[in-house]
Amino acid sequence: MVIGLNGIVFAQIPGFTIGPKIGFNTTKLSTDTDSITSKLKSNFQFGAFVRLGNKLFVQPEINYVTKGGEISSVNKLNETLHQKVTLKTLTIPILIGVRVLDLKVASIHLVAGPVASFTLNKKLSITDPESNFPVTKKSDFKTASWAIQAGAGIDVLKFTFDIRYEAGLSDVYNASGISLKNNLFNVSLGLKLF
């Protein structure tokens, strides 16, 4: 009954929408260090969104997203070392959107905005146990970072489908003379409950 009453109250706000979302992402760690290369890593994400407004709207979200990637480096013995980095994060995008095409059953929108990520869990695996690998400690990964997201989406009836790119603005790691930023590409599907 309480949920039903809340739905009636929020329905009075122009363009109000709320709902869950799930998605798939690929992430990659980028660095300015020539001796380190990086590979893509695929993961899932889930969360919820709120949308306020019609043609022009604000869309805050809260998502549980696994980020990271696989990095490789050549050591002093000319051996290639591989390392997997997994960062489980709580990600909060605050997006501004605009509907560029609005039909009766479907609409197309563009979104962009800042993203705050808070690392909840860090995992670092070294497939070759060399002590001189550049990334040596989980504690050197930061607990918070900033990024910017931009993308496009389509709403069809009660569903919203988005494709976005997230570019890291701040380092997730900055130690041992190297820095790493996280970049991400994701697709997500949301269900508008109201």
Backbone hydrogen bonds in HBPLUS format (Angstrom, degrees):
<---DONOR---> <-ACCEPTOR-->    atom                        ^
c    i                          cat <-CA-CA->   ^        H-A-AA   ^      H-
h    n   atom  resd res      DA  || num        DHA   H-A  angle D-A-AA Bond
n    s   type  num  typ     dist DA aas  dist angle  dist       angle   num
A0005-LEU N   A0001-MET O   2.93 MM   4  6.25 154.5  2.00 149.0 155.5     1
A0006-ASN N   A0002-VAL O   2.88 MM   4  6.14 160.9  1.91 152.1 157.6     2
A0007-GLY N   A0003-ILE O   2.90 MM   4  6.11 153.2  1.97 146.6 154.2     3
A0008-ILE N   A0004-GLY O   3.08 MM   4  6.39 148.3  2.19 142.0 149.9     4
A0009-VAL N   A0005-LEU O   2.95 MM   4  6.27 159.7  1.99 152.1 157.4     5
A0010-PHE N   A0006-ASN O   2.87 MM   4  6.07 177.1  1.87 160.3 160.5     6
A0011-ALA N   A0007-GLY O   2.93 MM   4  5.85 140.6  2.08 136.7 147.6     7
A0012-GLN N   A0009-VAL O   3.13 MM   3  5.69 157.5  2.19 111.4 118.2     8
A0013-ILE N   A0010-PHE O   2.98 MM   3  5.49 159.7  2.03 115.5 121.6     9
A0016-PHE N   A0013-ILE O   3.14 MM   3  5.47 154.3  2.21 140.2 134.1    10
A0017-THR N   A0051-ARG O   2.85 MM  34  4.90 141.7  2.00 144.3 148.9    11
A0051-ARG N   A0017-THR O   2.69 MM  34  4.90 160.3  1.73 147.7 149.8    12
A0193-LEU N   A0018-ILE O   2.81 MM 175  5.85 154.5  1.88 156.5 164.4    13
A0019-GLY N   A0049-PHE O   3.10 MM  30  5.68 149.0  2.20 156.2 157.1    14
A0049-PHE N   A0019-GLY O   2.92 MM  30  5.68 158.2  1.97 164.2 171.4    15
A0191-LEU N   A0020-PRO O   3.04 MM 171  5.85 156.3  2.09 162.2 167.6    16
A0021-LYS N   A0047-GLY O   2.91 MM  26  5.35 149.8  2.00 135.0 131.5    17
A0047-GLY N   A0021-LYS O   2.90 MM  26  5.35 150.7  1.99 157.8 155.9    18
A0022-ILE N   A0189-LEU O   3.01 MM 167  5.57 156.9  2.07 148.6 151.4    19
A0189-LEU N   A0022-ILE O   2.80 MM 167  5.57 159.8  1.84 166.4 173.5    20
A0023-GLY N   A0045-GLN O   2.87 MM  22  5.08 146.2  1.98 149.6 142.9    21
A0045-GLN N   A0023-GLY O   2.97 MM  22  5.08 150.9  2.06 132.9 130.9    22
A0024-PHE N   A0187-VAL O   2.90 MM 163  5.56 153.3  1.97 159.9 168.6    23
A0187-VAL N   A0024-PHE O   2.97 MM 163  5.56 159.0  2.02 160.4 167.1    24
A0025-ASN N   A0043-ASN O   2.80 MM  18  5.33 172.8  1.81 150.8 151.8    25
A0043-ASN N   A0025-ASN O   2.82 MM  18  5.33 159.9  1.86 156.8 159.8    26
A0026-THR N   A0185-PHE O   2.90 MM 159  5.38 155.6  1.95 154.4 162.5    27
A0185-PHE N   A0026-THR O   2.91 MM 159  5.38 156.7  1.97 154.8 162.6    28
A0027-THR N   A0041-LYS O   2.78 MM  14  5.27 161.2  1.82 153.4 157.5    29
A0041-LYS N   A0027-THR O   2.83 MM  14  5.27 144.5  1.96 147.3 158.1    30
A0028-LYS N   A0183-ASN O   2.88 MM 155  5.36 151.6  1.96 152.5 157.1    31
A0183-ASN N   A0028-LYS O   2.92 MM 155  5.36 163.3  1.95 154.6 160.3    32
A0030-SER N   A0181-LYS O   2.77 MM 151  5.22 159.7  1.81 150.8 157.0    33
A0181-LYS N   A0030-SER O   2.87 MM 151  5.22 157.9  1.92 149.1 156.4    34
A0036-ILE N   A0033-THR O   3.22 MM   3  5.81 167.8  2.24 118.5 121.9    35
A0037-THR N   A0072-SER O   2.94 MM  35  5.22 159.3  1.98 146.0 152.8    36
A0072-SER N   A0037-THR O   2.83 MM  35  5.22 154.6  1.90 144.7 149.4    37
A0039-LYS N   A0070-GLU O   2.74 MM  31  5.15 150.2  1.82 153.2 162.0    38
A0070-GLU N   A0039-LYS O   3.48 MM  31  5.15 172.1  2.48 131.7 133.9    39
A0046-PHE N   A0064-TYR O   3.24 MM  18  5.51 153.1  2.32 139.2 146.8    40
A0064-TYR N   A0046-PHE O   2.72 MM  18  5.51 169.0  1.73 174.1 171.9    41
A0048-ALA N   A0062-ILE O   2.98 MM  14  5.64 152.0  2.06 149.3 157.8    42
A0062-ILE N   A0048-ALA O   3.06 MM  14  5.64 156.8  2.11 157.2 160.8    43
A0050-VAL N   A0060-PRO O   3.08 MM  10  5.74 153.3  2.15 169.9 173.8    44
A0052-LEU N   A0058-VAL O   2.92 MM   6  5.31 160.0  1.96 154.8 161.4    45
A0058-VAL N   A0052-LEU O   2.94 MM   6  5.31 154.7  2.00 144.0 149.3    46
A0099-ARG N   A0055-LYS O   2.76 MM  44  5.00 157.4  1.81 147.0 154.4    47
A0057-PHE N   A0097-GLY O   2.91 MM  40  5.11 166.7  1.93 138.0 141.7    48
A0097-GLY N   A0057-PHE O   2.79 MM  40  5.11 174.1  1.79 151.8 152.8    49
A0059-GLN N   A0095-LEU O   2.76 MM  36  4.99 164.9  1.79 148.6 151.2    50
A0095-LEU N   A0059-GLN O   3.12 MM  36  4.99 169.7  2.13 121.9 122.0    51
A0061-GLU N   A0093-PRO O   3.02 MM  32  5.50 146.9  2.14 161.6 162.7    52
A0063-ASN N   A0091-THR O   2.88 MM  28  5.13 160.6  1.91 150.6 156.8    53
A0091-THR N   A0063-ASN O   2.77 MM  28  5.13 167.2  1.79 159.1 161.2    54
A0065-VAL N   A0089-THR O   2.93 MM  24  5.27 154.9  1.99 144.4 151.5    55
A0089-THR N   A0065-VAL O   2.82 MM  24  5.27 169.7  1.83 154.0 156.7    56
A0067-LYS N   A0087-LEU O   2.74 MM  20  5.01 173.7  1.74 153.0 153.2    57
A0087-LEU N   A0067-LYS O   2.91 MM  20  5.01 172.5  1.91 132.9 133.8    58
A0069-GLY N   A0085-VAL O   2.99 MM  16  5.37 147.5  2.09 138.1 147.4    59
A0085-VAL N   A0069-GLY O   2.81 MM  16  5.37 172.0  1.82 172.0 174.3    60
A0071-ILE N   A0083-GLN O   2.84 MM  12  5.36 156.6  1.90 161.8 164.2    61
A0083-GLN N   A0071-ILE O   2.87 MM  12  5.36 148.3  1.97 162.1 168.9    62
A0073-SER N   A0081-LEU O   2.96 MM   8  5.30 151.1  2.04 144.3 153.3    63
A0081-LEU N   A0073-SER O   2.68 MM   8  5.30 173.9  1.69 166.9 166.9    64
A0075-ASN N   A0079-GLU O   2.87 MM   4  5.47 158.9  1.91 153.7 155.5    65
A0078-ASN N   A0075-ASN O   2.97 MM   3  5.31 153.5  2.05 118.5 120.1    66
A0127-THR N   A0082-HIS O   3.12 MM  45  5.78 152.6  2.20 148.1 156.0    67
A0084-LYS N   A0125-SER O   2.91 MM  41  5.17 146.6  2.02 142.9 152.3    68
A0125-SER N   A0084-LYS O   2.94 MM  41  5.17 169.4  1.95 152.9 156.5    69
A0086-THR N   A0123-LYS O   2.90 MM  37  4.99 167.6  1.92 151.8 153.1    70
A0123-LYS N   A0086-THR O   2.83 MM  37  4.99 149.0  1.93 153.1 157.9    71
A0088-LYS N   A0121-ASN O   2.92 MM  33  5.08 161.1  1.96 147.8 153.0    72
A0120-LEU N   A0088-LYS O   2.73 MM  32  5.62 160.2  1.77 157.9 165.1    73
A0121-ASN N   A0088-LYS O   3.27 MM  33  5.08 149.7  2.37 138.4 140.8    74
A0090-LEU N   A0118-PHE O   2.85 MM  28  5.18 159.2  1.89 145.8 151.5    75
A0118-PHE N   A0090-LEU O   2.93 MM  28  5.18 159.3  1.97 139.3 146.1    76
A0092-ILE N   A0116-ALA O   2.77 MM  24  5.22 168.2  1.78 159.4 163.6    77
A0116-ALA N   A0092-ILE O   3.14 MM  24  5.22 168.4  2.16 127.3 128.8    78
A0094-ILE N   A0114-PRO O   3.02 MM  20  5.84 162.1  2.06 169.0 170.9    79
A0096-ILE N   A0112-ALA O   2.84 MM  16  5.57 172.6  1.85 152.9 152.2    80
A0112-ALA N   A0096-ILE O   3.05 MM  16  5.57 142.3  2.19 140.4 151.7    81
A0098-VAL N   A0110-LEU O   2.93 MM  12  5.48 149.2  2.02 151.3 160.6    82
A0110-LEU N   A0098-VAL O   2.96 MM  12  5.48 154.6  2.03 149.5 155.7    83
A0100-VAL N   A0108-ILE O   2.85 MM   8  5.80 147.3  1.95 144.1 155.0    84
A0101-LEU N   A0108-ILE O   3.41 MM   7  5.14 154.0  2.48 140.7 137.6    85
A0108-ILE N   A0101-LEU O   2.80 MM   7  5.14 153.5  1.87 145.4 154.3    86
A0103-LEU N   A0106-ALA O   2.73 MM   3  5.17 153.7  1.80 160.8 169.3    87
A0157-LEU N   A0105-VAL O   3.09 MM  52  5.60 153.7  2.16 150.0 158.0    88
A0107-SER N   A0155-ASP O   2.95 MM  48  5.19 143.2  2.09 137.7 147.2    89
A0155-ASP N   A0107-SER O   2.79 MM  48  5.19 161.3  1.83 152.8 159.4    90
A0109-HIS N   A0153-GLY O   2.91 MM  44  5.29 163.4  1.94 140.9 145.2    91
A0153-GLY N   A0109-HIS O   2.87 MM  44  5.29 152.3  1.95 150.0 151.0    92
A0111-VAL N   A0151-GLY O   3.00 MM  40  5.44 165.1  2.02 139.1 140.9    93
A0151-GLY N   A0111-VAL O   2.94 MM  40  5.44 153.5  2.02 154.2 151.8    94
A0113-GLY N   A0149-GLN O   2.96 MM  36  5.53 147.5  2.07 152.6 154.9    95
A0149-GLN N   A0113-GLY O   2.87 MM  36  5.53 170.9  1.87 168.9 168.3    96
A0115-VAL N   A0147-ALA O   2.86 MM  32  5.00 147.0  1.97 143.2 137.0    97
A0147-ALA N   A0115-VAL O   2.95 MM  32  5.00 145.9  2.06 145.2 149.9    98
A0117-SER N   A0145-SER O   2.95 MM  28  5.31 167.7  1.96 159.2 159.5    99
A0145-SER N   A0117-SER O   2.96 MM  28  5.31 146.5  2.07 146.3 153.6   100
A0119-THR N   A0143-THR O   2.80 MM  24  4.82 152.5  1.87 126.2 135.4   101
A0130-GLU N   A0128-ASP O   2.66 MM   2  5.76 134.6  1.86 117.5 102.0   102
A0140-ASP N   A0137-LYS O   3.21 MM   3  5.59 158.2  2.26 106.9 113.3   103
A0141-PHE N   A0138-LYS O   3.05 MM   3  5.74 165.3  2.07 120.2 124.8   104
A0142-LYS N   A0172-VAL O   2.78 MM  30  5.24 157.4  1.83 138.7 146.4   105
A0169-LEU N   A0146-TRP O   2.89 MM  23  5.48 162.3  1.92 134.8 138.0   106
A0170-SER N   A0146-TRP O   3.23 MM  24  5.40 151.7  2.32 147.0 140.9   107
A0148-ILE N   A0167-ALA O   3.02 MM  19  5.48 150.1  2.11 142.1 150.9   108
A0167-ALA N   A0148-ILE O   2.93 MM  19  5.48 157.8  1.98 160.5 159.6   109
A0150-ALA N   A0165-TYR O   3.02 MM  15  5.60 148.9  2.12 150.6 160.4   110
A0165-TYR N   A0150-ALA O   2.85 MM  15  5.60 162.3  1.88 159.9 163.5   111
A0152-ALA N   A0163-ILE O   3.00 MM  11  5.63 149.4  2.09 158.3 163.8   112
A0163-ILE N   A0152-ALA O   2.88 MM  11  5.63 163.7  1.91 172.5 178.0   113
A0154-ILE N   A0161-PHE O   2.85 MM   7  5.36 150.9  1.93 149.9 159.4   114
A0161-PHE N   A0154-ILE O   2.88 MM   7  5.36 169.3  1.90 154.1 157.1   115
A0156-VAL N   A0159-PHE O   2.86 MM   3  5.28 153.2  1.93 144.6 153.6   116
A0159-PHE N   A0156-VAL O   2.91 MM   3  5.28 164.1  1.93 137.8 136.9   117
A0192-LYS N   A0158-LYS O   2.72 MM  34  5.08 175.7  1.72 162.9 163.5   118
A0160-THR N   A0190-GLY O   2.95 MM  30  5.00 155.5  2.01 136.5 139.1   119
A0190-GLY N   A0160-THR O   2.75 MM  30  5.00 164.9  1.77 153.6 158.7   120
A0162-ASP N   A0188-SER O   2.98 MM  26  5.31 160.0  2.02 144.7 151.2   121
A0188-SER N   A0162-ASP O   2.96 MM  26  5.31 154.8  2.02 145.4 151.3   122
A0164-ARG N   A0186-ASN O   2.93 MM  22  5.43 165.2  1.95 157.5 161.8   123
A0186-ASN N   A0164-ARG O   2.96 MM  22  5.43 163.0  1.98 148.0 153.5   124
A0166-GLU N   A0184-LEU O   2.66 MM  18  4.91 167.8  1.68 157.3 157.4   125
A0184-LEU N   A0166-GLU O   2.85 MM  18  4.91 162.3  1.88 145.9 150.3   126
A0172-VAL N   A0180-LEU O   2.75 MM   8  5.78 159.6  1.79 157.7 164.9   127
A0180-LEU N   A0173-TYR O   2.93 MM   7  5.11 152.5  2.00 144.1 145.7   128
A0175-ALA N   A0178-ILE O   3.16 MM   3  5.71 130.7  2.41 155.9 166.5   129
A0178-ILE N   A0175-ALA O   2.97 MM   3  5.71 172.0  1.98 127.8 130.5   130
